[in-house]
Structures are given as structure tokens and as C-alpha cells.
């Protein structure tokens, strides 16, 4: 594994947040996925700030996130 894996994951997550932000309010599925990606970015950033690494094994799946998320109810 690369010594820069944490940095790579954070940059990739930020890239997808910017690239994939939905614009059509009728597409709630896209908003849920975007909020999911935002949450993963926040979790990864928090892990990186506290330990210098990102452990993706603690990340929820999209289905787990959508089931327990207020973002699933409204964009």
C-alpha cells in the first residue's frame, strides 16, 4: 500500500462530491447518494486528522446510510 493512501482517498472523495452534486430536486436518489458521499468524506477527514490514516472498514454502506439518514427523506 502507498504511504499516501489516506490523502488519495480524501482527494478522491472531494472530487466526487464536487463532480456529482445533483441539481434536479426531483431526483432524491441522487441527493441521498451525494449526502452519503459527503458523510464518507467527513468520516475520512476526521479519521485522517486524528490518526493520519483512513480506515474504510468503519464506513457504512449506502443502504445502511439511507436507512438511518434524514437525507433520505428530503433533498
Secondary structure, DSSP 8 states (H G I E B T S, - for coil): --TTHHHHHHHHHHHHHHHT----TT-HHHHHHHHHHHHHHHHHHHHHHHHS---GGGS--HHHHHHT-GGGT--
